[in-house]
Amino acid sequence: SALTESLSLSSYLSQSAFTCSNYGICTRLDGKTVVKAPDWAWVRATTVSREEIDRSYTPHLEGDVPIVVMEFLSYTEGGEYSIKSSYPPGKWFYYEQILQVPNYVIFKPSDGTIEVFSLGDEGIYNPVVPDDNGLYQMANVDLSLGLWEGTRLDRSGYWLRWWDADGQMLLWGEELAEQERRRAEQERRRAIAKLTELNLSIEQIADALSISVDEVQQCLQDRSE
């Protein structure tokens, strides 16, 4: 949800896009249905309504191949590296050879280990080397993936985060709200400073800015310190 939220708030998700978690991505192989449920996936565009893919999604038939799939490692072996080609195929083989997903990410939340692979011209996954800032450039999208350590929704630890082409981290809703609060506070402090230079009283400044006298006094006290 954290990966999706920042994409959505930064307008990277179109009306026909969707992201999913532990959700069936399907295809047919030798007359049999194959389903894998990556821990997170991003489909940039679908050709059917969201209701039609309520329980599973079939690339090509219902829209684009996912631009990225992610698997989160736990203590239980889940075959994230399996290249088994026989039915049912391993996850790596399925994403690389059958679906040909451009980006495959394997993440271990417990220690923050990230492995990113991009599909090369030869049709196999190549490891992506992080840049000097530890960010992994995603193929076919102007975004990079990186590691962030902190707390969100009472969970402290490592998180995957997005960065844009300018190196700015895409923010979550609470971070955007805090950013706006700080911006508004800075604007208010500048306004108080200008009105103070005009020799307005504290009461007049409070009335002009529709704030309390205590807030004006606190701002002036902070400035003097």
NUDRENLUM-892889 format. One record per residue (C-alpha): x, y, z. Coordinates in steps of 0.5 Angstrom, whole numbers, plus 2048, in hexadecimal, padded with zeros to 3 digits. Layout:
! NUDRENLUM-892889
XYZ ...
END
This chain:
! NUDRENLUM-892889
800800800 806805801 8098037FA 8028057F7 80080B7FB 80680F7F9 80580D7F2 7FE80F7F2 7FF8167F6 8058187F1 8008167EB 8048107E8 7FE80C7E8 7F980D7E2 7F280C7E2 7F38057DF 7F98037E4 7F87FF7EA 7FD7FC7EF 7FC7F57F3 7FF7F17F8 7FE7EA7F9 7FA7EA7F3 7F97E57ED 7FD7E67E7 7FB7E17E2 7FD7DE7DB 7FC7D77D7 8027D37D7 8017CC7D2 7FA7CD7D3 7FA7CE7DB 7F97D47DF 7FF7D67E3 7FE7DB7E8 8037DF7ED 8017E47F2 8077E97F3 8077ED7F9 8077F37F5 8067F57EE 8047FB7EA 8007FB7E3 8018017DF 7FA8007DB 7F47FB7DB 7EF7FB7D5 7EA7F87DA 7E67FB7E0 7E97FA7E7 7E37F67E8 7E57F17E3 7EB7F07E6 7E97EF7ED 7EC7E97EF 7F27E87EA 7F57EB7E4 7F77E87DD 7FC7EC7D9 7FB7EE7D2 7F47EB7D2 7F27F17D7 7F87F67D7 7FF7F77D7 8047F27DA 8067F57E1 80C7FA7E1 80F7F77E7 80D7F17EC 8107F17F3 8117EB7F8 8137EC7FF 8177E7802 8157E3809 8187DE80D 8147D9808 8177D7802 8127D97FC 8167D87F6 8177DF7F4 81E7DD7F0 81B7D77ED 81C7D67E6 8187CF7E5 8157CF7DF 8107C97DF 8097CA7E2 8087CD7E6 80E7D27E5 8127D57EA 8117DD7EB 8177DF7E8 8167DB7E2 80F7DE7E2 8107E57E2 8167E57DE 8157E07D8 80D7DF7D8 80B7E67DA 8117EA7D8 8107EF7DE 8157F57DD 8177F67E4 8177F07EA 8197F27F1 81B7EE7F7 81B7F17FD 81C7EE804 8197F3809 81C7F080F 8237F380D 8227F8808 8257F3802 8237F57FB 8247F27F5 8217F57EE 8217F27E7 8207F57E1 81E7F17DA 8237F27D5 8237F17CE 8257EA7CE 81F7E97D2 8227E77D9 8227EB7DF 8297EF7E0 82A7F17E7 8297F97E8 82F7FC7EB 82D8027F0 8308097EF 83480D7F4 82E80E7F8 82C8077F9 8268087F4 8248037EE 8218057E8 81B8027E5 81B8007DE 8158037DA 8138087DF 81780F7E2 81780C7E9 81C8097ED 81B8057F3 81F8057FA 81F804801 81C808807 81D80780E 818809813 811809816 80A809812 803806815 80780481B 80C7FF817 813801818 8187FE813 81A7FE80C 815801807 8168017FF 8158087FC 81480B7F6 8198117F3 8178157ED 81C8177E7 81E81D7EB 8208197F1 81A81B7F5 8178167FA 8108157F8 80C8167FF 807813803 800817805 80281880C 80981B809 80681F804 80182280A 80782480E 80B827808 80582B807 80482D80E 80C82F80F 80B833808 80583780B 808838812 80E83B80E 80984080A 806842810 80D844814 80F84880E 80884B80E 80984D815 81084F814 80D85480F 808857813 80C858819 81185C815 80A860813 80A86281B 80385E81B 80185C822 801854824 7F9855824 7F985881D 7FE85381A 7FA84D81D 7F385081B 7F6851814 7F984A813 7F3847817 7F784481C 7F7844823 7FB849827 7FF84482B 801841824 804848822 808848829 80B841828 80D843821 81084A823 813846829 816841824 819846820 81D849826 820843828 
END
